[in-house]
Amino acid sequence: MRFWTQAVPRCLRHALRPAALTVYAGLLWTALWADAHLFFRFGPVTHSLCFGLAVAIPIAWARYWRTRSRRIFHGVVSVGFLPLWQFAVVAPLVFSAYGLSEALSHTGAAITFLIGLCWAVWAVDLQTKKTRPSTTPERNWNPFRRWAWYFGRQNPKLWQSTATLGTYCALFLMVFLLFNSMTGCAIYESPHGGGEETRLRQVVKIRKVIKKKYIINPYSSILFNPPPIDDVRLQLLEETSHRYKVGQGEGRGAGFSAGTSRGKVRFLRLKYNGGDWQQDMDRGADLNLLTEYGVRTGHRVSDRPEPMDIRRLRAFPARKSPPLVYMTGQQNIRVSDDEVRILRTYLLDKHGMLFGDNGGSSGWEGQFVGMMKKILPRVEPITVYLDHQIHQIPYPLPKLPYVAKHGRTDALGWVVDGRLVAYYHPGDIGDAWADGHSGVPRDVWESCYRLGVNIIYYAHAKYNKWLEATKDN
């Protein structure tokens, strides 16, 4: 009993020491880093707040060691760059500045490389100065000794520095590739509900309005109520109302029968090398479309867009994958052979769909078609005409909307087993979704929103049918 009465206060006393608090903060920072890159449970605001608070820990330790030990002070500053870097990367996401976030991410990686290189050179030089030349004729294998036999007799210091640089670069590259290959555990679930797979109807009502008029003799001194005269006016009231639930299957509320109560419709944009994959994200294009989809269909939607690497599609299991991913840009599209295999598996085995939007270049169409040729070499693109389901449900489109055509004026599609697995739009409709709608007329951006709603709904409806058809397998 005496042991516990002494142990508990001692543990509490040690738990509140700065070193223990630093360990707690480090564990919390690691968990948040994993969430920001692997699990995506919290939003940019939470990440920014926590990463910003984490910066205070190395600042406090740096102030403590500044006058006590210059070496430890420099070490604390170097380690403290990591939470500062993470804060700088996630803070712009609060304001949808995805381009700035990516630039800061690349800059931070370069600075981290240089910081690590400086410490590696310092450590090797320190160990070299501590060791003394060997007096034995045996070969020396210690890389911290300048006279090691593999450094040669001429310019051993140069060869030692070269070996240090090469070894450090190889280790840094291995760690970098390791972190990049981590895809985490990801699932996608549609909102549960039901509804009909049919068009939104425009209803025109004719209302008869009877207005009473009084005819009065202006020269009469007597006021009386004359018989009413019907003044019939016709009011044309155009209503676009949901006469049915937008969705598919049986369920309460609008949604999809194979969805879940916690499911949401999300908008995932693919990152790729060679181009400006983040086009119009800084202007709220993805979030605006997602919001419009939720308002128009009644489905639960996510409160933020989700840019992600192509490799992360591998993390989604077959029946918990996103029904739709989006890709845009106007420069080059460079995908590796591994990414091609991931996209092929996603489209065919996981029943996904790829939506490509030409962001403003006649050459981007060739880039996208060439990529699809690698992904589906046996499937030829076809013209997606206006009578196709994707152009009719839930909004019937009288013509294909676009902000500015880049080459063709019709859409392309890649069909597998009667299902569109990829859809290419030539007219940069992402500009119409962005804040301010890029100055296009209302009828244009409204039609672009409707096409976006149709594509999202088509992908989710087809995915839901597949889930229902294979749920017993």
Residue pairs with C-beta under 8 A, 6 or more apart in sequence:
14 20
18 60
18 61
21 57
22 57
22 61
25 54
25 57
26 57
28 50
28 54
29 50
29 51
29 54
29 83
29 86
32 42
32 46
32 47
32 50
32 51
32 54
33 86
34 184
35 41
35 42
35 47
36 42
36 47
36 86
36 90
37 179
37 182
37 184
38 182
38 183
38 184
38 185
39 184
39 185
39 186
40 184
40 186
40 306
43 303
43 304
44 90
44 91
44 93
44 94
44 304
45 94
47 86
47 90
47 93
48 87
48 90
48 91
48 93
48 94
51 83
51 86
51 87
51 90
51 91
52 87
52 91
54 83
54 86
54 87
55 80
55 83
55 84
55 87
57 80
57 83
58 76
58 77
58 79
58 80
58 83
58 84
59 80
61 76
61 80
62 73
62 76
62 77
62 80
65 72
65 73
65 76
66 73
78 115
78 119
81 108
81 111
81 112
81 115
82 112
85 104
85 108
85 111
85 112
88 104
88 108
89 101
89 104
89 105
89 108
90 101
92 98
92 100
92 101
92 104
93 101
96 281
96 282
96 283
96 284
96 287
96 305
97 282
98 278
98 281
98 282
98 307
99 278
99 281
99 282
100 282
102 278
109 176
113 172
116 168
116 172
117 165
117 168
120 164
120 168
121 161
121 164
124 143
124 144
124 160
124 164
127 144
128 144
128 145
128 146
128 160
131 142
131 144
131 145
133 145
133 147
134 140
134 145
134 147
139 149
140 147
140 148
140 149
141 148
141 149
141 150
142 148
143 160
143 163
146 156
146 157
146 160
147 156
148 156
148 160
150 159
151 159
151 160
151 163
152 159
180 309
180 311
181 311
183 311
183 312
183 314
183 315
184 312
184 315
185 315
186 312
186 315
186 316
186 320
187 316
187 317
187 320
188 266
188 316
188 320
188 321
188 322
188 323
189 259
189 260
189 262
189 263
189 264
189 320
190 255
190 256
190 258
190 259
190 260
190 263
190 264
190 265
190 323
190 460
190 463
190 464
191 253
191 254
191 255
191 256
191 259
191 260
191 263
191 264
191 265
191 299
191 300
192 251
192 253
192 255
192 256
192 257
192 259
192 260
192 261
192 263
193 245
193 247
193 251
193 252
193 253
193 254
193 255
193 256
193 257
193 259
193 299
194 245
194 247
194 248
194 249
194 250
194 251
194 252
194 253
194 254
194 255
194 256
194 257
195 244
195 245
195 246
195 247
195 248
195 249
195 254
195 255
196 244
196 245
196 246
196 247
196 248
197 248
197 393
197 461
198 244
198 393
198 394
199 392
199 393
199 394
199 395
199 396
200 240
200 242
200 246
200 394
200 395
200 396
201 240
201 243
202 238
202 239
202 240
203 238
203 239
203 240
203 241
203 243
204 236
204 237
204 238
204 239
205 236
205 237
205 239
206 234
206 235
206 236
207 234
207 235
207 237
208 232
208 234
209 232
209 233
209 235
210 230
210 231
210 232
211 230
211 231
211 233
212 228
212 229
212 231
213 228
213 229
213 231
214 225
214 226
214 228
215 226
215 229
216 223
216 226
242 254
242 298
245 253
245 254
245 298
246 254
246 296
246 297
246 298
246 299
246 394
246 457
247 254
247 255
247 256
247 257
247 297
247 299
248 256
248 257
248 460
248 461
248 464
248 465
249 256
249 257
249 258
249 464
249 468
250 257
251 257
251 259
253 298
254 297
254 298
254 299
255 263
255 299
255 300
256 460
256 461
256 464
257 464
257 468
258 464
258 467
258 468
258 471
259 464
263 300
264 300
264 301
264 302
265 290
265 293
265 294
265 299
265 300
265 301
265 302
265 456
265 460
266 290
266 301
266 302
266 306
266 322
267 286
267 287
267 289
267 290
267 302
267 305
267 306
267 324
267 326
267 456
268 305
268 306
268 307
268 308
268 322
268 324
268 325
268 326
269 277
269 278
269 281
269 286
269 305
269 306
269 307
269 308
269 325
269 326
269 327
269 328
270 277
270 307
270 308
270 309
270 310
270 325
270 326
270 327
271 277
271 278
271 307
271 308
271 309
271 310
272 310
272 327
272 329
272 333
272 334
272 335
272 339
273 334
273 335
274 331
274 332
274 333
274 334
275 329
275 330
275 331
275 332
275 333
275 334
275 364
275 367
276 329
276 330
276 331
276 359
277 307
277 327
277 328
277 329
278 307
279 328
279 329
279 330
279 359
279 360
279 430
280 286
280 328
280 359
280 430
280 431
280 433
280 434
281 305
281 307
283 434
283 435
283 436
284 433
284 434
284 435
285 430
285 431
285 433
285 434
286 305
286 326
286 433
287 304
287 305
288 433
288 434
288 435
289 433
289 449
289 452
289 453
289 456
290 301
290 302
290 305
291 301
292 433
292 449
292 452
292 453
293 299
293 301
293 452
293 453
293 456
293 457
294 300
294 301
296 394
296 449
296 453
297 394
297 453
297 457
310 335
310 339
310 342
310 343
311 338
311 339
311 342
313 321
313 322
313 325
313 342
313 343
313 345
313 346
313 350
313 352
314 342
314 345
316 322
316 346
316 350
318 349
318 350
319 467
319 470
321 346
321 350
321 351
321 352
322 352
323 351
323 352
323 353
323 459
323 460
323 462
323 463
323 464
324 352
324 353
324 354
324 355
324 455
324 456
324 459
324 460
325 346
325 352
325 353
325 354
325 355
326 355
326 356
326 357
327 333
327 354
327 355
327 356
327 357
327 368
328 356
328 357
328 358
328 359
328 428
328 430
329 359
329 364
330 358
330 359
330 360
330 361
330 364
331 361
331 364
332 367
333 364
333 367
333 368
333 370
333 371
335 343
335 371
335 374
340 371
340 374
340 375
343 354
343 375
344 375
344 376
346 352
347 353
347 354
347 375
347 376
347 416
347 421
347 422
348 416
348 421
351 419
351 462
351 463
351 466
352 421
352 459
352 463
353 419
353 420
353 421
353 422
353 423
353 458
353 459
353 462
353 463
354 421
354 422
354 423
355 422
355 423
355 425
355 455
355 459
356 368
356 422
356 423
356 424
356 425
357 424
357 425
357 428
357 429
357 430
358 364
358 365
358 368
358 406
358 407
358 424
358 425
358 426
358 427
358 428
359 428
359 430
359 431
360 404
360 406
360 428
360 431
361 406
362 406
362 407
364 406
365 406
365 407
365 408
365 424
365 426
368 424
369 381
369 412
369 424
372 379
372 381
372 414
372 422
375 422
376 414
376 416
376 421
376 422
379 414
379 415
379 416
379 421
380 414
381 412
381 413
381 414
381 424
382 412
382 413
382 414
382 415
383 410
383 411
383 412
383 413
384 390
384 391
384 410
384 411
384 412
384 413
384 420
384 423
385 391
385 410
386 392
386 397
386 398
386 399
386 400
388 413
388 420
389 458
390 413
390 420
390 423
390 454
390 455
390 458
391 397
391 400
391 451
391 454
392 454
393 454
393 457
393 458
394 453
394 454
394 457
395 450
395 451
395 453
395 454
397 447
397 450
397 451
397 454
399 447
400 409
400 410
400 411
400 425
400 427
400 451
401 427
401 429
401 432
401 444
401 447
401 448
401 450
401 451
402 409
402 425
402 426
402 427
402 428
402 429
402 448
403 427
403 428
403 429
403 431
403 432
403 438
403 440
403 444
403 448
404 427
404 428
404 431
405 426
405 427
406 426
406 427
406 428
407 426
408 426
409 426
409 427
410 426
411 423
411 424
411 425
411 426
412 423
412 424
412 426
413 420
413 422
413 423
413 424
414 420
414 421
414 422
415 421
419 462
420 458
420 462
423 455
425 451
429 448
429 451
429 452
431 437
431 438
431 440
432 438
432 440
432 444
432 445
432 448
432 449
433 445
433 448
433 449
433 452
437 444
437 445
